[in-house]
Amino acid sequence: MFNNVGMISMRPRHRALSAAALYVGATAVAGLVLVLTDGSPDRLAVLHLLSFPGSAVVTVLLYLTSALFGPADPPADQATEPGIALGSLVPVVGGALVNVLLIRGAVGFVRVFLRERAATRRARDH
């Protein structure tokens, strides 16, 4: 478990899990800081770009569910405040989670493909 420097070495799967958790956590913290400091919407666009393919998927799913259940209009007596709402982080953080799942699926596919290719070559050689 310990390498020659005295630090704990992590297995590749643990490193991947830690990197995924760090990516999703950093995206969530950056978005939360942006909301709490009343940041500009341009900075939210940067977060959308950092979680791009996943944030697009989550945004489309949110639009589809809002079309299914109807729009969620705020009550007329509630004034909307300018700035970024906390709900706008759902596509960003959800997109980061979708990205992690996409990468996990792609890596799993490559592993199965390589394993099957090796088994096919072994069967062909014998």
N, CA, C and O atoms as CSV, one atom per row, in Angstrom:
chain,resi,resn,atom,element,x,y,z
A,1,MET,N,N,0.813,-1.182,0.000
A,1,MET,CA,C,0.000,0.000,0.000
A,1,MET,C,C,0.864,1.256,0.000
A,1,MET,O,O,0.500,2.264,-0.606
A,2,PHE,N,N,2.015,1.195,0.684
A,2,PHE,CA,C,2.905,2.348,0.728
A,2,PHE,C,C,4.009,2.168,-0.299
A,2,PHE,O,O,4.571,1.081,-0.439
A,3,ASN,N,N,4.311,3.229,-1.008
A,3,ASN,CA,C,5.428,3.148,-1.940
A,3,ASN,C,C,6.695,3.611,-1.235
A,3,ASN,O,O,6.669,3.888,-0.035
A,4,ASN,N,N,7.783,3.697,-1.950
A,4,ASN,CA,C,9.060,3.988,-1.299
A,4,ASN,C,C,9.170,5.417,-0.774
A,4,ASN,O,O,10.106,5.707,-0.030
A,5,VAL,N,N,8.275,6.303,-1.119
A,5,VAL,CA,C,8.320,7.671,-0.609
A,5,VAL,C,C,7.560,7.768,0.706
A,5,VAL,O,O,7.738,8.733,1.449
A,6,GLY,N,N,6.723,6.794,1.004
A,6,GLY,CA,C,5.971,6.806,2.243
A,6,GLY,C,C,4.537,7.292,2.074
A,6,GLY,O,O,3.792,7.366,3.051
A,7,MET,N,N,4.147,7.622,0.859
A,7,MET,CA,C,2.774,8.059,0.613
A,7,MET,C,C,1.933,6.863,0.208
A,7,MET,O,O,2.452,5.870,-0.302
A,8,ILE,N,N,0.670,6.960,0.431
A,8,ILE,CA,C,-0.228,5.885,0.048
A,8,ILE,C,C,-0.443,5.942,-1.460
A,8,ILE,O,O,-0.808,6.981,-2.010
A,9,SER,N,N,-0.214,4.822,-2.110
A,9,SER,CA,C,-0.445,4.776,-3.554
A,9,SER,C,C,-1.872,4.295,-3.800
A,9,SER,O,O,-2.374,3.408,-3.111
A,10,MET,N,N,-2.497,4.887,-4.775
A,10,MET,CA,C,-3.875,4.544,-5.080
A,10,MET,C,C,-3.918,3.678,-6.331
A,10,MET,O,O,-3.114,3.843,-7.248
A,11,ARG,N,N,-4.860,2.766,-6.349
A,11,ARG,CA,C,-5.061,1.954,-7.545
A,11,ARG,C,C,-5.721,2.818,-8.607
A,11,ARG,O,O,-6.333,3.837,-8.286
A,12,PRO,N,N,-5.602,2.418,-9.873
A,12,PRO,CA,C,-6.155,3.246,-10.955
A,12,PRO,C,C,-7.652,3.524,-10.814
A,12,PRO,O,O,-8.094,4.632,-11.117
A,13,ARG,N,N,-8.433,2.557,-10.368
A,13,ARG,CA,C,-9.873,2.793,-10.218
A,13,ARG,C,C,-10.162,3.798,-9.116
A,13,ARG,O,O,-11.086,4.603,-9.225
A,14,HIS,N,N,-9.369,3.747,-8.057
A,14,HIS,CA,C,-9.556,4.719,-6.981
A,14,HIS,C,C,-9.159,6.118,-7.453
A,14,HIS,O,O,-9.798,7.107,-7.093
A,15,ARG,N,N,-8.103,6.193,-8.257
A,15,ARG,CA,C,-7.706,7.478,-8.819
A,15,ARG,C,C,-8.782,8.028,-9.743
A,15,ARG,O,O,-9.064,9.226,-9.723
A,16,ALA,N,N,-9.378,7.173,-10.543
A,16,ALA,CA,C,-10.439,7.612,-11.455
A,16,ALA,C,C,-11.663,8.079,-10.673
A,16,ALA,O,O,-12.280,9.084,-11.025
A,17,LEU,N,N,-12.011,7.358,-9.622
A,17,LEU,CA,C,-13.140,7.756,-8.792
A,17,LEU,C,C,-12.857,9.077,-8.089
A,17,LEU,O,O,-13.736,9.933,-7.989
A,18,SER,N,N,-11.648,9.240,-7.610
A,18,SER,CA,C,-11.276,10.496,-6.963
A,18,SER,C,C,-11.283,11.655,-7.946
A,18,SER,O,O,-11.728,12.752,-7.610
A,19,ALA,N,N,-10.794,11.421,-9.157
A,19,ALA,CA,C,-10.798,12.476,-10.181
A,19,ALA,C,C,-12.221,12.855,-10.563
A,19,ALA,O,O,-12.519,14.034,-10.755
A,20,ALA,N,N,-13.108,11.858,-10.674
A,20,ALA,CA,C,-14.504,12.136,-11.014
A,20,ALA,C,C,-15.186,12.928,-9.907
A,20,ALA,O,O,-15.906,13.889,-10.177
A,21,ALA,N,N,-14.961,12.526,-8.672
A,21,ALA,CA,C,-15.555,13.251,-7.543
A,21,ALA,C,C,-15.001,14.666,-7.454
A,21,ALA,O,O,-15.736,15.603,-7.142
A,22,LEU,N,N,-13.719,14.825,-7.723
A,22,LEU,CA,C,-13.112,16.155,-7.706
A,22,LEU,C,C,-13.688,17.038,-8.808
A,22,LEU,O,O,-13.941,18.221,-8.581
A,23,TYR,N,N,-13.900,16.477,-9.999
A,23,TYR,CA,C,-14.458,17.229,-11.122
A,23,TYR,C,C,-15.886,17.688,-10.819
A,23,TYR,O,O,-16.218,18.859,-11.005
A,24,VAL,N,N,-16.719,16.773,-10.355
A,24,VAL,CA,C,-18.104,17.131,-10.049
A,24,VAL,C,C,-18.150,18.087,-8.866
A,24,VAL,O,O,-18.907,19.058,-8.891
A,25,GLY,N,N,-17.362,17.834,-7.842
A,25,GLY,CA,C,-17.341,18.713,-6.676
A,25,GLY,C,C,-16.826,20.104,-6.999
A,25,GLY,O,O,-17.378,21.098,-6.527
A,26,ALA,N,N,-15.774,20.180,-7.800
A,26,ALA,CA,C,-15.236,21.496,-8.172
A,26,ALA,C,C,-16.234,22.273,-9.018
A,26,ALA,O,O,-16.353,23.490,-8.873
A,27,THR,N,N,-16.952,21.583,-9.899
A,27,THR,CA,C,-17.974,22.245,-10.702
A,27,THR,C,C,-19.093,22.767,-9.813
A,27,THR,O,O,-19.562,23.890,-10.000
A,28,ALA,N,N,-19.523,21.963,-8.847
A,28,ALA,CA,C,-20.597,22.387,-7.941
A,28,ALA,C,C,-20.149,23.555,-7.061
A,28,ALA,O,O,-20.904,24.507,-6.862
A,29,VAL,N,N,-18.941,23.488,-6.541
A,29,VAL,CA,C,-18.447,24.564,-5.677
A,29,VAL,C,C,-18.265,25.852,-6.479
A,29,VAL,O,O,-18.613,26.933,-6.003
A,30,ALA,N,N,-17.721,25.742,-7.691
A,30,ALA,CA,C,-17.548,26.939,-8.516
A,30,ALA,C,C,-18.896,27.572,-8.846
A,30,ALA,O,O,-19.029,28.796,-8.824
A,31,GLY,N,N,-19.882,26.756,-9.149
A,31,GLY,CA,C,-21.213,27.286,-9.417
A,31,GLY,C,C,-21.849,27.908,-8.197
A,31,GLY,O,O,-22.488,28.956,-8.292
A,32,LEU,N,N,-21.681,27.274,-7.054
A,32,LEU,CA,C,-22.242,27.820,-5.818
A,32,LEU,C,C,-21.579,29.136,-5.447
A,32,LEU,O,O,-22.258,30.067,-5.013
A,33,VAL,N,N,-20.291,29.228,-5.607
A,33,VAL,CA,C,-19.589,30.486,-5.353
A,33,VAL,C,C,-20.082,31.562,-6.312
A,33,VAL,O,O,-20.250,32.719,-5.927
A,34,LEU,N,N,-20.309,31.178,-7.548
A,34,LEU,CA,C,-20.807,32.122,-8.545
A,34,LEU,C,C,-22.189,32.647,-8.173
A,34,LEU,O,O,-22.465,33.837,-8.323
A,35,VAL,N,N,-23.051,31.767,-7.691
A,35,VAL,CA,C,-24.399,32.188,-7.288
A,35,VAL,C,C,-24.344,33.060,-6.043
A,35,VAL,O,O,-25.017,34.088,-5.978
A,36,LEU,N,N,-23.562,32.667,-5.071
A,36,LEU,CA,C,-23.521,33.402,-3.803
A,36,LEU,C,C,-22.856,34.765,-3.938
A,36,LEU,O,O,-23.163,35.675,-3.168
A,37,THR,N,N,-21.962,34.925,-4.890
A,37,THR,CA,C,-21.296,36.218,-5.074
A,37,THR,C,C,-21.968,37.069,-6.143
A,37,THR,O,O,-21.428,38.101,-6.544
A,38,ASP,N,N,-23.143,36.646,-6.609
A,38,ASP,CA,C,-23.878,37.368,-7.656
A,38,ASP,C,C,-23.000,37.622,-8.867
A,38,ASP,O,O,-22.888,38.747,-9.353
A,39,GLY,N,N,-22.378,36.549,-9.345
A,39,GLY,CA,C,-21.488,36.657,-10.492
A,39,GLY,C,C,-22.242,36.932,-11.776
A,39,GLY,O,O,-23.470,36.858,-11.824
A,40,SER,N,N,-21.499,37.244,-12.798
A,40,SER,CA,C,-22.110,37.575,-14.084
A,40,SER,C,C,-22.527,36.298,-14.801
A,40,SER,O,O,-21.940,35.238,-14.584
A,41,PRO,N,N,-23.534,36.401,-15.650
A,41,PRO,CA,C,-23.954,35.221,-16.427
A,41,PRO,C,C,-22.876,34.720,-17.382
A,41,PRO,O,O,-22.916,33.565,-17.807
A,42,ASP,N,N,-21.911,35.580,-17.724
A,42,ASP,CA,C,-20.819,35.128,-18.587
A,42,ASP,C,C,-19.992,34.043,-17.902
A,42,ASP,O,O,-19.499,33.123,-18.555
A,43,ARG,N,N,-19.847,34.154,-16.610
A,43,ARG,CA,C,-19.090,33.134,-15.876
A,43,ARG,C,C,-19.859,31.823,-15.815
A,43,ARG,O,O,-19.261,30.747,-15.781
A,44,LEU,N,N,-21.188,31.915,-15.800
A,44,LEU,CA,C,-21.984,30.684,-15.842
A,44,LEU,C,C,-21.803,29.988,-17.185
A,44,LEU,O,O,-21.838,28.760,-17.262
A,45,ALA,N,N,-21.612,30.770,-18.241
A,45,ALA,CA,C,-21.369,30.183,-19.563
A,45,ALA,C,C,-20.063,29.387,-19.565
A,45,ALA,O,O,-19.965,28.360,-20.237
A,46,VAL,N,N,-19.071,29.849,-18.823
A,46,VAL,CA,C,-17.806,29.109,-18.729
A,46,VAL,C,C,-18.038,27.765,-18.049
A,46,VAL,O,O,-17.476,26.752,-18.467
A,47,LEU,N,N,-18.861,27.750,-17.005
A,47,LEU,CA,C,-19.173,26.479,-16.342
A,47,LEU,C,C,-19.930,25.544,-17.281
A,47,LEU,O,O,-19.708,24.334,-17.266
A,48,HIS,N,N,-20.819,26.101,-18.094
A,48,HIS,CA,C,-21.518,25.268,-19.076
A,48,HIS,C,C,-20.531,24.671,-20.073
A,48,HIS,O,O,-20.686,23.520,-20.482
A,49,LEU,N,N,-19.532,25.430,-20.462
A,49,LEU,CA,C,-18.533,24.906,-21.394
A,49,LEU,C,C,-17.671,23.827,-20.749
A,49,LEU,O,O,-17.270,22.873,-21.415
A,50,LEU,N,N,-17.383,23.970,-19.461
A,50,LEU,CA,C,-16.568,22.967,-18.769
A,50,LEU,C,C,-17.308,21.638,-18.616
A,50,LEU,O,O,-16.685,20.579,-18.539
A,51,SER,N,N,-18.620,21.700,-18.574
A,51,SER,CA,C,-19.401,20.466,-18.464
A,51,SER,C,C,-20.231,20.250,-19.719
A,51,SER,O,O,-21.358,19.758,-19.649
A,52,PHE,N,N,-19.663,20.625,-20.887
A,52,PHE,CA,C,-20.456,20.780,-22.106
A,52,PHE,C,C,-21.318,19.606,-22.536
A,52,PHE,O,O,-22.540,19.745,-22.489
A,53,PRO,N,N,-20.800,18.485,-22.941
A,53,PRO,CA,C,-21.764,17.548,-23.531
A,53,PRO,C,C,-22.842,17.152,-22.535
A,53,PRO,O,O,-24.006,16.989,-22.901
A,54,GLY,N,N,-22.458,16.999,-21.296
A,54,GLY,CA,C,-23.425,16.601,-20.280
A,54,GLY,C,C,-24.425,17.696,-19.960
A,54,GLY,O,O,-25.602,17.411,-19.742
A,55,SER,N,N,-23.977,18.947,-19.927
A,55,SER,CA,C,-24.908,20.037,-19.614
A,55,SER,C,C,-25.935,20.211,-20.721
A,55,SER,O,O,-27.073,20.594,-20.447
A,56,ALA,N,N,-25.560,19.940,-21.958
A,56,ALA,CA,C,-26.528,20.006,-23.052
A,56,ALA,C,C,-27.572,18.905,-22.917
A,56,ALA,O,O,-28.757,19.140,-23.153
A,57,VAL,N,N,-27.144,17.715,-22.541
A,57,VAL,CA,C,-28.081,16.600,-22.353
A,57,VAL,C,C,-29.048,16.917,-21.213
A,57,VAL,O,O,-30.255,16.716,-21.349
A,58,VAL,N,N,-28.529,17.407,-20.102
A,58,VAL,CA,C,-29.383,17.723,-18.958
A,58,VAL,C,C,-30.337,18.869,-19.290
A,58,VAL,O,O,-31.497,18.843,-18.879
A,59,THR,N,N,-29.866,19.862,-20.021
A,59,THR,CA,C,-30.730,20.978,-20.406
A,59,THR,C,C,-31.872,20.501,-21.296
A,59,THR,O,O,-33.014,20.920,-21.107
A,60,VAL,N,N,-31.585,19.641,-22.252
A,60,VAL,CA,C,-32.642,19.104,-23.113
A,60,VAL,C,C,-33.640,18.287,-22.289
A,60,VAL,O,O,-34.850,18.399,-22.486
A,61,LEU,N,N,-33.136,17.475,-21.375
A,61,LEU,CA,C,-34.038,16.697,-20.521
A,61,LEU,C,C,-34.903,17.601,-19.648
A,61,LEU,O,O,-36.078,17.308,-19.429
A,62,LEU,N,N,-34.336,18.691,-19.151
A,62,LEU,CA,C,-35.132,19.623,-18.348
A,62,LEU,C,C,-36.207,20.301,-19.187
A,62,LEU,O,O,-37.333,20.483,-18.723
A,63,TYR,N,N,-35.868,20.676,-20.416
A,63,TYR,CA,C,-36.869,21.279,-21.304
A,63,TYR,C,C,-37.976,20.289,-21.641
A,63,TYR,O,O,-39.148,20.661,-21.692
A,64,LEU,N,N,-37.612,19.034,-21.870
A,64,LEU,CA,C,-38.628,18.035,-22.179
A,64,LEU,C,C,-39.553,17.783,-20.999
A,64,LEU,O,O,-40.764,17.652,-21.178
A,65,THR,N,N,-38.999,17.713,-19.798
A,65,THR,CA,C,-39.863,17.493,-18.637
A,65,THR,C,C,-40.707,18.719,-18.335
A,65,THR,O,O,-41.833,18.577,-17.858
A,66,SER,N,N,-40.204,19.915,-18.597
A,66,SER,CA,C,-41.029,21.103,-18.371
A,66,SER,C,C,-42.143,21.177,-19.404
A,66,SER,O,O,-43.230,21.673,-19.106
A,67,ALA,N,N,-41.891,20.693,-20.607
A,67,ALA,CA,C,-42.953,20.653,-21.612
A,67,ALA,C,C,-43.994,19.604,-21.245
A,67,ALA,O,O,-45.176,19.766,-21.547
A,68,LEU,N,N,-43.561,18.540,-20.601
A,68,LEU,CA,C,-44.482,17.481,-20.199
A,68,LEU,C,C,-45.356,17.912,-19.034
A,68,LEU,O,O,-46.556,17.639,-19.024
A,69,PHE,N,N,-44.773,18.576,-18.063
A,69,PHE,CA,C,-45.508,18.963,-16.859
A,69,PHE,C,C,-45.995,20.401,-16.874
A,69,PHE,O,O,-46.681,20.825,-15.944
A,70,GLY,N,N,-45.665,21.145,-17.883
A,70,GLY,CA,C,-46.092,22.534,-17.971
A,70,GLY,C,C,-45.045,23.463,-17.388
A,70,GLY,O,O,-44.209,23.047,-16.586
A,71,PRO,N,N,-45.095,24.730,-17.798
A,71,PRO,CA,C,-44.091,25.681,-17.293
A,71,PRO,C,C,-44.308,25.981,-15.821
A,71,PRO,O,O,-45.436,25.996,-15.329
A,72,ALA,N,N,-43.222,26.216,-15.142
A,72,ALA,CA,C,-43.274,26.542,-13.717
A,72,ALA,C,C,-43.108,28.048,-13.561
A,72,ALA,O,O,-42.029,28.528,-13.212
A,73,ASP,N,N,-44.176,28.787,-13.820
A,73,ASP,CA,C,-44.119,30.236,-13.699
A,73,ASP,C,C,-44.139,30.635,-12.236
A,73,ASP,O,O,-44.919,30.087,-11.457
A,74,PRO,N,N,-43.290,31.585,-11.847
A,74,PRO,CA,C,-43.316,32.038,-10.457
A,74,PRO,C,C,-44.595,32.828,-10.183
A,74,PRO,O,O,-45.177,33.400,-11.104
A,75,PRO,N,N,-45.028,32.864,-8.941
A,75,PRO,CA,C,-46.215,33.647,-8.619
A,75,PRO,C,C,-46.028,35.116,-8.991
A,75,PRO,O,O,-44.910,35.630,-8.993
A,76,ALA,N,N,-47.145,35.786,-9.305
A,76,ALA,CA,C,-47.070,37.169,-9.783
A,76,ALA,C,C,-46.569,38.123,-8.712
A,76,ALA,O,O,-45.963,39.145,-9.034
A,77,ASP,N,N,-46.808,37.812,-7.447
A,77,ASP,CA,C,-46.384,38.727,-6.390
A,77,ASP,C,C,-44.906,38.564,-6.042
A,77,ASP,O,O,-44.366,39.364,-5.278
A,78,GLN,N,N,-44.250,37.556,-6.583
A,78,GLN,CA,C,-42.834,37.347,-6.310
A,78,GLN,C,C,-42.009,38.073,-7.364
A,78,GLN,O,O,-42.112,37.782,-8.556
A,79,ALA,N,N,-41.213,38.994,-6.926
A,79,ALA,CA,C,-40.341,39.721,-7.854
A,79,ALA,C,C,-39.093,38.881,-8.108
A,79,ALA,O,O,-38.491,38.342,-7.179
A,80,THR,N,N,-38.725,38.781,-9.350
A,80,THR,CA,C,-37.505,38.034,-9.669
A,80,THR,C,C,-36.318,38.962,-9.521
A,80,THR,O,O,-36.321,40.089,-10.015
A,81,GLU,N,N,-35.318,38.475,-8.842
A,81,GLU,CA,C,-34.118,39.262,-8.618
A,81,GLU,C,C,-33.151,39.057,-9.779
A,81,GLU,O,O,-33.047,37.950,-10.308
A,82,PRO,N,N,-32.453,40.097,-10.174
A,82,PRO,CA,C,-31.470,39.910,-11.244
A,82,PRO,C,C,-30.299,39.072,-10.733
A,82,PRO,O,O,-30.006,39.052,-9.537
A,83,GLY,N,N,-29.667,38.413,-11.622
A,83,GLY,CA,C,-28.521,37.583,-11.248
A,83,GLY,C,C,-28.788,36.129,-11.564
A,83,GLY,O,O,-29.770,35.793,-12.227
A,84,ILE,N,N,-27.924,35.287,-11.095
A,84,ILE,CA,C,-28.000,33.867,-11.384
A,84,ILE,C,C,-28.761,33.172,-10.267
A,84,ILE,O,O,-28.449,33.352,-9.090
A,85,ALA,N,N,-29.752,32.385,-10.634
A,85,ALA,CA,C,-30.527,31.628,-9.652
A,85,ALA,C,C,-29.819,30.307,-9.355
A,85,ALA,O,O,-29.030,29.804,-10.155
A,86,LEU,N,N,-30.124,29.776,-8.195
A,86,LEU,CA,C,-29.511,28.511,-7.785
A,86,LEU,C,C,-29.944,27.373,-8.704
A,86,LEU,O,O,-29.191,26.422,-8.912
A,87,GLY,N,N,-31.151,27.466,-9.254
A,87,GLY,CA,C,-31.636,26.429,-10.160
A,87,GLY,C,C,-30.875,26.358,-11.467
A,87,GLY,O,O,-30.934,25.342,-12.159
A,88,SER,N,N,-30.165,27.412,-11.817
A,88,SER,CA,C,-29.398,27.380,-13.065
A,88,SER,C,C,-28.144,26.514,-12.949
A,88,SER,O,O,-27.458,26.274,-13.942
A,89,LEU,N,N,-27.852,26.053,-11.751
A,89,LEU,CA,C,-26.702,25.161,-11.568
A,89,LEU,C,C,-27.046,23.702,-11.848
A,89,LEU,O,O,-26.152,22.867,-11.981
A,90,VAL,N,N,-28.336,23.396,-11.936
A,90,VAL,CA,C,-28.739,22.005,-12.181
A,90,VAL,C,C,-28.154,21.473,-13.488
A,90,VAL,O,O,-27.605,20.371,-13.489
A,91,PRO,N,N,-28.248,22.210,-14.609
A,91,PRO,CA,C,-27.628,21.674,-15.826
A,91,PRO,C,C,-26.105,21.560,-15.737
A,91,PRO,O,O,-25.513,20.671,-16.349
A,92,VAL,N,N,-25.475,22.448,-14.985
A,92,VAL,CA,C,-24.015,22.421,-14.894
A,92,VAL,C,C,-23.538,21.224,-14.077
A,92,VAL,O,O,-22.686,20.461,-14.532
A,93,VAL,N,N,-24.079,21.058,-12.880
A,93,VAL,CA,C,-23.647,19.955,-12.020
A,93,VAL,C,C,-24.158,18.619,-12.572
A,93,VAL,O,O,-23.441,17.618,-12.559
A,94,GLY,N,N,-25.394,18.616,-13.052
A,94,GLY,CA,C,-25.914,17.406,-13.680
A,94,GLY,C,C,-25.115,17.041,-14.918
A,94,GLY,O,O,-24.893,15.863,-15.196
A,95,GLY,N,N,-24.683,18.055,-15.663
A,95,GLY,CA,C,-23.854,17.810,-16.836
A,95,GLY,C,C,-22.506,17.216,-16.477
A,95,GLY,O,O,-21.987,16.362,-17.195
A,96,ALA,N,N,-21.942,17.665,-15.372
A,96,ALA,CA,C,-20.671,17.080,-14.921
A,96,ALA,C,C,-20.861,15.608,-14.565
A,96,ALA,O,O,-20.006,14.775,-14.866
A,97,LEU,N,N,-21.991,15.291,-13.920
A,97,LEU,CA,C,-22.279,13.885,-13.603
A,97,LEU,C,C,-22.477,13.059,-14.870
A,97,LEU,O,O,-21.997,11.929,-14.957
A,98,VAL,N,N,-23.175,13.614,-15.845
A,98,VAL,CA,C,-23.379,12.908,-17.113
A,98,VAL,C,C,-22.041,12.690,-17.814
A,98,VAL,O,O,-21.821,11.630,-18.400
A,99,ASN,N,N,-21.151,13.669,-17.765
A,99,ASN,CA,C,-19.827,13.507,-18.379
A,99,ASN,C,C,-19.053,12.369,-17.737
A,99,ASN,O,O,-18.402,11.585,-18.427
A,100,VAL,N,N,-19.124,12.279,-16.413
A,100,VAL,CA,C,-18.438,11.191,-15.712
A,100,VAL,C,C,-19.006,9.846,-16.152
A,100,VAL,O,O,-18.259,8.896,-16.383
A,101,LEU,N,N,-20.335,9.771,-16.266
A,101,LEU,CA,C,-20.948,8.516,-16.696
A,101,LEU,C,C,-20.613,8.188,-18.150
A,101,LEU,O,O,-20.436,7.019,-18.495
A,102,LEU,N,N,-20.526,9.204,-19.003
A,102,LEU,CA,C,-20.138,8.968,-20.395
A,102,LEU,C,C,-18.714,8.430,-20.494
A,102,LEU,O,O,-18.449,7.506,-21.262
A,103,ILE,N,N,-17.813,8.999,-19.729
A,103,ILE,CA,C,-16.422,8.530,-19.749
A,103,ILE,C,C,-16.330,7.117,-19.191
A,103,ILE,O,O,-15.590,6.285,-19.715
A,104,ARG,N,N,-17.080,6.849,-18.133
A,104,ARG,CA,C,-17.073,5.503,-17.554
A,104,ARG,C,C,-17.598,4.482,-18.563
A,104,ARG,O,O,-17.044,3.390,-18.692
A,105,GLY,N,N,-18.653,4.833,-19.268
A,105,GLY,CA,C,-19.191,3.931,-20.278
A,105,GLY,C,C,-18.223,3.711,-21.423
A,105,GLY,O,O,-18.086,2.588,-21.909
A,106,ALA,N,N,-17.548,4.765,-21.864
A,106,ALA,CA,C,-16.587,4.634,-22.957
A,106,ALA,C,C,-15.400,3.770,-22.542
A,106,ALA,O,O,-14.938,2.936,-23.320
A,107,VAL,N,N,-14.908,3.963,-21.331
A,107,VAL,CA,C,-13.783,3.159,-20.848
A,107,VAL,C,C,-14.210,1.701,-20.699
A,107,VAL,O,O,-13.447,0.797,-21.042
A,108,GLY,N,N,-15.408,1.464,-20.197
A,108,GLY,CA,C,-15.913,0.099,-20.090
A,108,GLY,C,C,-16.042,-0.572,-21.445
A,108,GLY,O,O,-15.718,-1.750,-21.596
A,109,PHE,N,N,-16.518,0.186,-22.437
A,109,PHE,CA,C,-16.631,-0.365,-23.793
A,109,PHE,C,C,-15.261,-0.732,-24.347
A,109,PHE,O,O,-15.096,-1.799,-24.937
A,110,VAL,N,N,-14.287,0.138,-24.163
A,110,VAL,CA,C,-12.939,-0.144,-24.671
A,110,VAL,C,C,-12.358,-1.367,-23.978
A,110,VAL,O,O,-11.707,-2.184,-24.629
A,111,ARG,N,N,-12.576,-1.514,-22.686
A,111,ARG,CA,C,-12.068,-2.693,-21.966
A,111,ARG,C,C,-12.682,-3.978,-22.508
A,111,ARG,O,O,-11.972,-4.954,-22.751
A,112,VAL,N,N,-14.000,-3.978,-22.697
A,112,VAL,CA,C,-14.674,-5.172,-23.224
A,112,VAL,C,C,-14.204,-5.459,-24.645
A,112,VAL,O,O,-13.966,-6.613,-25.004
A,113,PHE,N,N,-14.071,-4.412,-25.450
A,113,PHE,CA,C,-13.609,-4.596,-26.829
A,113,PHE,C,C,-12.221,-5.214,-26.865
A,113,PHE,O,O,-11.982,-6.158,-27.619
A,114,LEU,N,N,-11.305,-4.692,-26.060
A,114,LEU,CA,C,-9.938,-5.231,-26.051
A,114,LEU,C,C,-9.914,-6.655,-25.522
A,114,LEU,O,O,-9.164,-7.484,-26.037
A,115,ARG,N,N,-10.713,-6.962,-24.510
A,115,ARG,CA,C,-10.765,-8.318,-23.970
A,115,ARG,C,C,-11.308,-9.294,-25.016
A,115,ARG,O,O,-10.778,-10.394,-25.169
A,116,GLU,N,N,-12.346,-8.903,-25.726
A,116,GLU,CA,C,-12.914,-9.775,-26.755
A,116,GLU,C,C,-11.966,-9.948,-27.932
A,116,GLU,O,O,-11.874,-11.033,-28.505
A,117,ARG,N,N,-11.264,-8.886,-28.292
A,117,ARG,CA,C,-10.306,-8.979,-29.384
A,117,ARG,C,C,-9.177,-9.939,-29.028
A,117,ARG,O,O,-8.745,-10.735,-29.862
A,118,ALA,N,N,-8.700,-9.861,-27.782
A,118,ALA,CA,C,-7.636,-10.772,-27.347
A,118,ALA,C,C,-8.140,-12.213,-27.313
A,118,ALA,O,O,-7.414,-13.131,-27.694
A,119,ALA,N,N,-9.370,-12.417,-26.862
A,119,ALA,CA,C,-9.923,-13.772,-26.822
A,119,ALA,C,C,-10.114,-14.324,-28.230
A,119,ALA,O,O,-9.907,-15.517,-28.457
A,120,THR,N,N,-10.499,-13.490,-29.163
A,120,THR,CA,C,-10.672,-13.925,-30.549
A,120,THR,C,C,-9.333,-14.304,-31.166
A,120,THR,O,O,-9.239,-15.292,-31.895
A,121,ARG,N,N,-8.307,-13.530,-30.880
A,121,ARG,CA,C,-6.974,-13.857,-31.413
A,121,ARG,C,C,-6.442,-15.151,-30.822
A,121,ARG,O,O,-5.836,-15.957,-31.527
A,122,ARG,N,N,-6.671,-15.357,-29.504
A,122,ARG,CA,C,-6.227,-16.604,-28.881
A,122,ARG,C,C,-6.963,-17.793,-29.470
A,122,ARG,O,O,-6.359,-18.837,-29.715
A,123,ALA,N,N,-8.265,-17.645,-29.699
A,123,ALA,CA,C,-9.045,-18.762,-30.267
A,123,ALA,C,C,-8.635,-19.033,-31.701
A,123,ALA,O,O,-8.629,-20.185,-32.134
A,124,ARG,N,N,-8.296,-18.004,-32.434
A,124,ARG,CA,C,-7.900,-18.181,-33.837
A,124,ARG,C,C,-6.525,-18.847,-33.933
A,124,ARG,O,O,-6.273,-19.636,-34.845
A,125,ASP,N,N,-5.631,-18.522,-32.979
A,125,ASP,CA,C,-4.286,-19.097,-33.016
A,125,ASP,C,C,-4.268,-20.559,-32.615
A,125,ASP,O,O,-3.343,-21.278,-32.992
A,126,HIS,N,N,-5.252,-21.022,-31.869
A,126,HIS,CA,C,-5.246,-22.420,-31.405
A,126,HIS,C,C,-6.040,-23.279,-32.287
A,126,HIS,O,O,-6.144,-24.482,-32.047
